[in-house]
Amino acid sequence: MELGSQPDNPARRSPHQLADILGTVIAVLTLTLPFFTIAHYSSIPLSPIPSQAPSQTER
């Protein structure tokens, strides 16, 4: 093989490409999921809390 010549095999992608994509997906979910969760639960109106629990039975 001469200097500066191309190898016979074309350039292949990294064998860990699936791991790179999966890592990117996990990173994006880790960064965005808390914001969506907080936004979802902060928009749900809370029911009023009763000031006193009713008594079960009177004797």
N, C-alpha and C positions, 0 to 999 in steps of 0.2 A: 504494500500500500504506500503510495506516495504522500509526502507532506501536503496538507491542504485538501486532500481528496475526501470525498464523502464515504462513509462506510456503506456496505451493501444493504444493511438493514435500515429501514426508515426509523426516525426517532419515535420511540414508543412513549406512551404516557406512563407515569409512575404506577407501579403495581398497587400502591396504597391509595389510589384515587377514591375508592369507595369510602375509605376511612377518613379522607380529607373532607369529602362531602358530608358524611355523617357528623363529623366534628363541627363543621360549620353550622349544620342544622341545630345541633345541640347548643352551640354558643348563641345562636340567634334566639332560640326558645328561652334560654336562660336569661337573656337580656330583656326580652319583650314580654314573656308570660307574667311576671309580677305586675307590670303596668296594666295589662288587660284584666288580671284578676282583681286588682285594687279598683280599677274603674268599674268593673262589673258589680262588685259587692258594695261599692259606695253609692251606686245609683239605685239600689233596692231600698225602698222605704221601710223603715223598721216599724213593727207594730208597737203600740203603746204598752209599756210595762205596767201591769196592775200595781197599785200602791200597796195593797194588802191581799194576801192569799186568803181565799174563803176557808172557813173552818170546815173540817170533814164531818164530824158529827157532834151534836151537843148532847151532854148527858145531864 
